[in-house]
Amino acid sequence: MRFRHSILSLSLGLLGILSTQAQDKPNVLFICIDDLVPTIGSYGDSRAITPEMDAIGSKGVVFRNHHVQWAVCGPSRVALSCGLMPEETGVTGFRAMRLPTELPNVVTLPQHFKNQGYETAASGKFHDPRTVGDTSSTLDNSQFDDGTVVDDPASWSIAYNERKGNGFSPSGKPAVDFTDQADSLYIDHDILTGGLGLIDQVAAGDKPFFVTVGFKKPHLGFYAPKKYWDLHDTNGNGDYSDDFEAPSFTADPSGIGSSLQGNYDFDNEILGYEPYSADDQLPTGAESRELIHGYYACVSFIDNLVGQLVDKLEVTDDPVQVGKKMSETTIIVIWGDHGFYLGQNNRWAKHSNTDPATSAPLIIYDPRSSVSGQSFAPVNSTDLYPTLCELASLPIPEQPIDSASTSGRPLRGRSLVPVLENPELSVNGG
């Protein structure tokens, strides 16, 4: 009888431990921002007006030396999601990451969390739609033709909602627009609405969650409500071309060589927007200053939307950890998919694996940690997969080595948990 009682007590004790471990699983809110150079106050940019992201940075770790694997959204996002280099996934441009001839069995970061008992969902852009889709669909130009509609079905326990909306868009294709419109009329606000809805949806469930919200600005064209343009009108004269300095180094680097010269000259995005598309001419000094103003206005707009997501966490009960708000249990990641040249070297584009096109923000805040600070250690986007696994006490998986396998290839990144515990440390040599 005593033996049976001991067994029962041990069993109940083990169940209690497992229950506690389940309750201690943190949530993840992963915020992606398109084309974002570190034009954020917590990165030392005195011109930035980003109080919401600065507040997150003040509580977490700001990675000042973070670079992406490839300065194009498709391969950059696949490298993040798969934890592999672009040359390994075969995605060095816009092609599907699950091609039958490549790595159809690759396990994405949200998919791994889903497999480990998490609710996973996305609003807006996490993967690039040209690199994902339903693997049963017909291939077209090496892409899945429904990536925009379903994203990567294996990644999400809650079916993907494109959150495309109609959104305000000025007539034609101008490079800038500062129409006096409400925030709610822009696509990024619709993406925010989708993210807030997902938080409500997971709050009604019984699992920890991995929710991503992917904003599209400050991608060209630089369209934001007028009030955000006015934030940066330093002299209050209504002229948006005299508040920022134009880049002082617009020439190509000396001794650049023919190979890198081609890289610099490739696909100057601004030439696809009016008025530059009409005569194939790059911006003048005044135009450059207005474009930079518009970029910062877009960043301030997105910053406001980020703040609304954080506010939602503060008033929403955690679905698993009873008595706690989501703000106490949710790791927040702010990640830019790559940077952008704002006129330096006469470029208005990414598409070049040189700084600032590879330089993007990375901020990680774990409410369970009291450590905050700034890290200047070199880190890259593939580090996020093992980092989030370790923070959530999940096993770190292997990826397939070929089209027929399911394992055998290690993740390429290194966990940044030591740096989150001490920002003076580094886990990468360079």
C-alpha positions as CSV (number, residue, x, y, z in Angstrom):
1,M,0.0,0.0,0.0
2,R,2.8,2.3,0.9
3,F,4.6,1.4,-2.3
4,R,1.5,2.2,-4.3
5,H,1.1,5.5,-2.5
6,S,4.7,6.4,-3.3
7,I,4.2,5.6,-7.0
8,L,1.0,7.7,-7.1
9,S,2.8,10.6,-5.4
10,L,5.7,10.3,-7.8
11,S,3.3,10.2,-10.8
12,L,1.4,13.2,-9.6
13,G,4.7,15.0,-8.9
14,L,5.9,14.3,-12.5
15,L,2.6,15.5,-13.9
16,G,2.9,18.7,-11.8
17,I,6.4,19.3,-13.2
18,L,5.3,18.7,-16.7
19,S,2.3,21.0,-16.2
20,T,4.6,23.7,-14.8
21,Q,7.0,23.3,-17.7
22,A,4.1,23.7,-20.2
23,Q,2.8,26.8,-18.4
24,D,6.3,28.3,-18.4
25,K,6.5,28.2,-22.2
26,P,6.9,31.7,-23.5
27,N,4.9,33.1,-26.4
28,V,6.6,34.8,-29.3
29,L,5.5,37.9,-31.1
30,F,7.7,38.2,-34.2
31,I,7.4,41.6,-35.9
32,C,8.9,41.9,-39.4
33,I,9.5,45.2,-41.1
34,D,10.3,45.5,-44.8
35,D,13.3,47.4,-46.1
36,L,14.2,48.8,-42.7
37,V,17.6,50.3,-42.2
38,P,18.3,50.8,-38.4
39,T,16.7,54.3,-38.5
40,I,15.5,53.8,-35.0
41,G,16.3,56.0,-32.0
42,S,17.7,53.1,-29.9
43,Y,20.3,52.6,-32.7
44,G,21.6,56.0,-32.0
45,D,19.8,57.8,-34.9
46,S,19.0,61.2,-33.5
47,R,16.7,62.0,-36.5
48,A,14.4,59.0,-35.8
49,I,11.1,59.4,-34.0
50,T,10.4,55.8,-32.9
51,P,9.3,55.9,-29.2
52,E,7.5,52.5,-29.3
53,M,10.5,50.5,-30.7
54,D,12.8,52.5,-28.5
55,A,10.8,51.4,-25.5
56,I,11.1,47.8,-26.5
57,G,14.8,48.3,-27.0
58,S,15.3,49.8,-23.6
59,K,13.9,46.7,-22.0
60,G,15.6,44.1,-24.2
61,V,18.8,43.8,-26.2
62,V,19.5,45.9,-29.3
63,F,21.8,44.2,-31.7
64,R,23.7,47.0,-33.4
65,N,25.7,44.7,-35.7
66,H,23.0,42.5,-37.2
67,H,23.2,41.6,-40.9
68,V,21.0,39.5,-43.1
69,Q,22.2,36.7,-45.4
70,W,21.0,38.2,-48.7
71,A,19.8,41.7,-49.3
72,V,16.6,40.7,-51.1
73,C,13.4,39.9,-49.3
74,G,12.8,36.4,-50.7
75,P,16.1,34.7,-49.8
76,S,16.5,36.8,-46.6
77,R,13.2,35.6,-45.2
78,V,13.8,32.0,-46.2
79,A,17.2,32.1,-44.5
80,L,15.6,33.4,-41.3
81,S,12.7,30.9,-41.5
82,C,14.9,27.8,-42.3
83,G,18.0,28.7,-40.4
84,L,20.1,27.9,-43.5
85,M,22.2,29.9,-45.9
86,P,20.6,30.8,-49.2
87,E,23.0,28.6,-51.1
88,E,21.7,25.6,-49.1
89,T,18.0,26.3,-49.6
90,G,18.5,27.2,-53.3
91,V,16.6,30.4,-52.7
92,T,18.9,33.2,-53.8
93,G,16.1,35.0,-55.6
94,F,12.4,34.4,-56.0
95,R,11.8,30.7,-56.1
96,A,10.0,28.3,-53.9
97,M,11.8,26.9,-50.9
98,R,9.9,23.6,-51.1
99,L,10.7,22.7,-54.6
100,P,10.7,18.9,-55.1
101,T,14.3,19.0,-56.3
102,E,15.5,21.1,-53.4
103,L,14.4,20.7,-49.7
104,P,10.6,19.9,-49.7
105,N,10.8,18.6,-46.1
106,V,12.5,21.7,-44.6
107,V,11.0,22.7,-41.3
108,T,10.4,26.4,-40.9
109,L,10.8,28.2,-37.6
110,P,7.0,28.6,-37.0
111,Q,6.4,25.1,-38.2
112,H,8.9,23.8,-35.6
113,F,7.0,25.7,-32.9
114,K,3.7,24.3,-34.2
115,N,5.1,20.8,-34.1
116,Q,6.1,21.4,-30.4
117,G,2.5,22.3,-29.4
118,Y,2.3,26.0,-30.2
119,E,-0.4,27.9,-32.0
120,T,1.2,29.6,-35.0
121,A,-0.3,32.3,-37.1
122,A,0.7,35.3,-39.3
123,S,-0.7,38.6,-40.5
124,G,1.1,40.3,-43.3
125,K,4.5,39.4,-44.7
126,F,6.6,36.8,-42.9
127,H,7.7,34.8,-45.9
128,D,7.9,36.4,-49.3
129,P,4.9,35.0,-51.3
130,R,7.1,34.2,-54.2
131,T,9.1,31.7,-52.1
132,V,6.2,29.7,-50.6
133,G,2.8,28.1,-51.4
134,D,0.8,24.9,-51.4
135,T,3.2,22.1,-52.5
136,S,0.3,20.4,-54.3
137,S,-0.2,23.4,-56.6
138,T,1.2,23.7,-60.1
139,L,4.6,25.1,-60.4
140,D,4.9,28.3,-62.5
141,N,8.4,29.8,-63.2
142,S,9.8,27.8,-60.3
143,Q,7.3,29.4,-57.9
144,F,4.2,28.2,-56.2
145,D,1.4,30.1,-57.7
146,D,-0.7,30.6,-54.5
147,G,2.0,31.8,-52.1
148,T,0.2,35.1,-51.5
149,V,-3.0,33.3,-50.6
150,V,-1.8,30.5,-48.3
151,D,1.8,31.4,-47.5
152,D,3.4,28.1,-46.3
153,P,0.6,25.9,-45.0
154,A,2.9,23.7,-43.0
155,S,4.0,26.7,-40.9
156,W,0.7,27.8,-39.6
157,S,-1.9,26.1,-37.3
158,I,-4.3,29.0,-38.0
159,A,-4.9,29.3,-41.7
160,Y,-3.0,32.3,-43.3
161,N,-5.0,35.4,-44.0
162,E,-3.3,37.6,-46.6
163,R,-4.6,40.9,-45.0
164,K,-4.0,42.6,-48.3
165,G,-6.9,45.0,-48.1
166,N,-7.5,47.7,-50.7
167,G,-5.4,50.2,-48.8
168,F,-4.9,53.8,-49.8
169,S,-2.7,54.2,-52.8
170,P,-2.0,57.5,-54.7
171,S,-2.8,57.6,-58.4
172,G,0.1,56.6,-60.6
173,K,3.2,55.4,-59.0
174,P,4.9,58.3,-57.2
175,A,8.0,57.8,-55.1
176,V,6.5,59.8,-52.2
177,D,3.0,60.7,-50.9
178,F,1.9,62.7,-47.9
179,T,-1.8,62.8,-48.3
180,D,-3.8,63.7,-45.2
181,Q,-5.4,60.3,-44.7
182,A,-6.4,58.3,-41.6
183,D,-4.0,55.5,-40.5
184,S,-6.8,53.0,-41.0
185,L,-6.9,53.5,-44.7
186,Y,-3.4,52.1,-45.3
187,I,-2.5,48.4,-45.9
188,D,-0.2,48.3,-42.9
189,H,-3.0,49.3,-40.6
190,D,-5.0,46.4,-42.0
191,I,-2.1,44.1,-41.2
192,L,-2.1,45.5,-37.7
193,T,-5.8,44.8,-37.4
194,G,-5.2,41.2,-38.5
195,G,-2.4,40.9,-35.9
196,L,-4.7,42.2,-33.1
197,G,-7.4,39.7,-34.2
198,L,-4.9,36.9,-34.1
199,I,-3.9,37.8,-30.5
200,D,-7.6,37.7,-29.5
201,Q,-7.9,34.3,-31.3
202,V,-4.9,32.7,-29.5
203,A,-6.0,34.2,-26.2
204,A,-9.2,32.2,-26.5
205,G,-7.2,29.0,-26.9
206,D,-5.2,26.8,-24.6
207,K,-1.7,26.9,-26.2
208,P,1.3,29.1,-26.1
209,F,1.6,31.0,-29.4
210,F,4.0,32.1,-32.1
211,V,2.4,35.0,-33.9
212,T,4.1,37.0,-36.7
213,V,3.1,40.4,-37.9
214,G,4.8,41.6,-41.1
215,F,4.6,45.3,-42.1
216,K,5.3,46.5,-45.6
217,K,6.5,50.0,-45.1
218,P,9.0,51.7,-45.3
219,H,9.3,49.9,-48.7
220,L,9.1,52.2,-51.7
221,G,7.0,54.2,-52.4
222,F,7.3,56.2,-49.3
223,Y,3.6,56.7,-48.5
224,A,2.5,57.6,-45.0
225,P,-0.3,59.8,-43.5
226,K,0.7,63.5,-43.5
227,K,0.9,63.7,-39.7
228,Y,4.0,61.5,-39.8
229,W,5.6,63.7,-42.4
230,D,4.8,66.6,-40.2
231,L,6.6,64.9,-37.3
232,H,9.9,65.4,-39.2
233,D,9.1,68.9,-40.5
234,T,11.8,70.4,-38.2
235,N,11.2,74.0,-39.1
236,G,7.5,73.7,-39.5
237,N,7.4,75.4,-43.0
238,G,5.5,72.6,-44.8
239,D,8.4,72.0,-47.1
240,Y,9.6,68.4,-46.8
241,S,12.7,68.8,-48.9
242,D,14.7,70.9,-46.4
243,D,14.6,68.9,-43.1
244,F,17.2,66.2,-43.9
245,E,20.7,66.4,-45.4
246,A,21.3,64.6,-48.7
247,P,24.0,61.9,-48.6
248,S,27.4,63.4,-48.9
249,F,29.0,60.4,-50.6
250,T,27.0,59.8,-53.8
251,A,29.9,58.6,-56.0
252,D,30.9,55.0,-56.4
253,P,33.7,53.8,-54.1
254,S,37.1,54.3,-55.7
255,G,38.8,51.1,-56.9
256,I,35.5,49.3,-56.8
257,G,36.3,46.8,-59.6
258,S,34.0,45.7,-62.4
259,S,32.2,42.9,-60.4
260,L,31.2,45.1,-57.5
261,Q,30.4,48.0,-59.9
262,G,27.8,45.8,-61.5
263,N,26.4,45.0,-58.1
264,Y,26.1,48.7,-57.2
265,D,24.5,49.6,-60.5
266,F,22.0,46.7,-60.5
267,D,18.3,47.5,-60.2
268,N,18.1,51.0,-58.8
269,E,14.6,50.7,-57.5
270,I,13.8,54.4,-57.4
271,L,13.8,54.3,-61.3
272,G,10.5,52.4,-61.1
273,Y,8.7,55.3,-59.5
274,E,7.6,58.7,-60.7
275,P,9.1,61.1,-61.6
276,Y,12.3,59.1,-62.0
277,S,10.8,56.4,-64.2
278,A,9.9,59.0,-66.9
279,D,13.4,60.1,-67.8
280,D,15.5,57.4,-66.1
281,Q,17.2,60.0,-63.9
282,L,18.2,59.6,-60.3
283,P,17.0,62.1,-57.6
284,T,18.5,65.6,-57.3
285,G,19.6,67.0,-54.0
286,A,16.2,68.4,-53.1
287,E,14.4,65.3,-54.2
288,S,16.9,63.2,-52.2
289,R,16.1,65.1,-49.1
290,E,12.3,64.7,-49.6
291,L,12.7,61.0,-50.2
292,I,14.7,60.6,-47.0
293,H,12.1,62.6,-45.2
294,G,9.4,60.2,-46.5
295,Y,11.4,57.1,-45.4
296,Y,11.6,58.4,-41.9
297,A,7.9,59.3,-41.9
298,C,7.1,55.7,-42.9
299,V,9.2,54.4,-40.1
300,S,7.4,56.6,-37.6
301,F,4.1,55.3,-39.0
302,I,5.1,51.7,-38.5
303,D,6.5,52.5,-35.1
304,N,3.0,53.6,-34.0
305,L,1.5,50.4,-35.3
306,V,4.1,48.4,-33.3
307,G,3.1,50.3,-30.2
308,Q,-0.5,49.2,-30.7
309,L,0.6,45.5,-30.8
310,V,2.5,46.0,-27.5
311,D,-0.5,47.7,-25.9
312,K,-2.7,44.7,-26.9
313,L,-0.3,42.3,-25.1
314,E,-0.6,44.5,-21.9
315,V,-4.4,44.1,-21.7
316,T,-4.8,40.5,-22.9
317,D,-4.7,37.5,-20.5
318,D,-2.3,34.8,-21.3
319,P,-4.1,31.7,-22.6
320,V,-2.0,29.3,-20.5
321,Q,-0.2,31.1,-17.7
322,V,-3.1,31.9,-15.4
323,G,-3.1,35.3,-13.8
324,K,-0.6,36.8,-16.2
325,K,-1.0,39.2,-19.1
326,M,0.6,38.4,-22.4
327,S,3.1,41.3,-21.8
328,E,4.6,39.2,-19.0
329,T,4.9,36.0,-21.0
330,T,5.6,37.1,-24.6
331,I,9.1,37.4,-26.2
332,I,9.0,40.3,-28.7
333,V,11.3,40.3,-31.7
334,I,11.7,43.2,-34.1
335,W,13.5,42.2,-37.3
336,G,14.1,43.9,-40.6
337,D,14.4,41.7,-43.6
338,H,17.3,43.8,-45.0
339,G,18.4,47.4,-45.2
340,F,18.2,50.0,-48.0
341,Y,20.5,52.6,-49.6
342,L,19.1,56.0,-49.1
343,G,21.1,57.7,-51.8
344,Q,24.5,56.6,-50.6
345,N,26.8,55.8,-53.6
346,N,23.9,57.1,-55.7
347,R,21.7,54.1,-54.9
348,W,18.1,53.9,-53.9
349,A,17.7,50.1,-53.5
350,K,18.8,47.0,-51.7
351,H,19.9,44.1,-54.0
352,S,23.6,44.5,-53.1
353,N,25.3,42.4,-50.4
354,T,27.1,45.4,-49.0
355,D,26.2,47.6,-46.0
356,P,23.7,49.3,-45.6
357,A,21.7,46.9,-47.7
358,T,22.6,44.0,-45.4
359,S,22.2,46.0,-42.2
360,A,18.9,45.7,-40.5
361,P,17.5,46.1,-37.0
362,L,17.2,43.2,-34.6
363,I,15.7,43.8,-31.1
364,I,14.9,40.9,-28.7
365,Y,12.9,41.5,-25.5
366,D,12.2,38.6,-23.1
367,P,10.0,39.8,-20.2
368,R,11.4,37.0,-18.1
369,S,14.8,38.6,-18.1
370,S,16.0,41.7,-16.3
371,V,19.0,42.1,-18.7
372,S,19.0,44.9,-21.2
373,G,21.6,46.7,-23.2
374,Q,23.2,47.1,-26.6
375,S,25.3,44.5,-28.3
376,F,27.9,45.3,-31.0
377,A,28.8,41.6,-31.5
378,P,28.3,40.4,-35.1
379,V,25.0,38.5,-35.5
380,N,23.0,37.3,-38.4
381,S,19.4,36.3,-39.2
382,T,20.1,32.5,-39.1
383,D,20.9,33.0,-35.4
384,L,17.3,33.6,-34.6
385,Y,16.1,30.0,-35.2
386,P,18.3,28.4,-32.5
387,T,17.9,31.5,-30.2
388,L,14.1,31.2,-30.1
389,C,14.2,27.5,-29.7
390,E,16.5,27.8,-26.6
391,L,14.4,30.6,-25.1
392,A,11.3,28.4,-25.4
393,S,13.2,25.3,-24.2
394,L,12.5,23.5,-27.5
395,P,14.9,21.0,-29.1
396,I,16.9,22.5,-32.0
397,P,16.1,20.5,-35.1
398,E,18.2,19.4,-38.0
399,Q,17.2,20.2,-41.6
400,P,17.2,17.8,-44.5
401,I,20.4,17.3,-46.4
402,D,18.7,16.6,-49.7
403,S,15.3,16.3,-51.4
404,A,14.6,12.8,-50.1
405,S,15.7,13.3,-46.4
406,T,14.3,14.9,-43.3
407,S,17.4,15.5,-41.3
408,G,21.2,15.5,-41.3
409,R,21.9,19.2,-41.9
410,P,22.6,21.4,-38.8
411,L,21.2,24.9,-38.5
412,R,23.8,27.4,-39.5
413,G,23.1,30.0,-36.8
414,R,24.2,30.1,-33.2
415,S,22.0,30.8,-30.3
416,L,22.2,34.4,-29.1
417,V,21.0,33.5,-25.5
418,P,24.5,34.1,-24.1
419,V,24.4,37.6,-25.6
420,L,20.9,38.2,-24.2
421,E,22.3,37.2,-20.8
422,N,25.3,39.4,-21.2
423,P,25.4,41.9,-24.1
424,E,29.2,42.2,-23.8
425,L,29.6,38.6,-25.1
426,S,29.8,37.3,-28.7
427,V,29.0,33.9,-30.1
428,N,30.2,34.7,-33.7
429,G,33.7,35.4,-34.8
430,G,32.8,37.7,-37.6
